[in-house]
């Protein structure tokens, strides 16, 4: 897994890390049981504070996407959507879709983009997985 951090971005570094790890899970690059780099190692690689990596990992832990353990470190977990997730996700999706509409993207184009993104995740799933 290759992570990239844009230090000049308006998006906080911890959020960039969190988002890229979520995408790697969705892409199938990180499967259940996959270890993540140690926080200090990842921080040193990017030249950032290890608390920044901790914050990204803690968000992922709270979201149920990784498990943190003193011995094994951060490990991707089997995820099952908890009851409040669909409502939270729908609210975030609504905001993104509102941005697209506000910027004048036609509904057909928005749907095409959404389908393309979803299909890109499906294409990376190992055969035999639902």
Secondary structure, DSSP 4 states (H G I P E B T S, - for coil): ------TTSSS-HHHHHHHHHHHHHHHTSS-TTPBPPPHHHHHHHHT--HHHHHHHHHHHHHTTSEEEETTTEEEE------TTHHHHHHHHHHHHHHHHHHTT--HHHHHHHHHHHHHHHHHTSPTT--
